[in-house]
Amino acid sequence: MAHNPQGPGPEGNYDPAGSTQMFRAFVDEQPQGAARQAAPAKSGPGAGLIIGIVVAVAVIAAVAWLAFG
């Protein structure tokens, strides 16, 4: 069997850097906003979508005006 300088593999408990314990602590902790109630969902499209549509229509109108004018 090959020599592993970092200790046993997944079947062992040795973790020289402690990264497994830090990862588990990160995954297990509750998010800061978990106790607060979630914000209500928006019922319509976002402002970015509306602004994007307005800009697209303005660009198309400008191109048509230059092409036919």
Beta strands, then each sheet from edge to edge (+ up, - down):
end
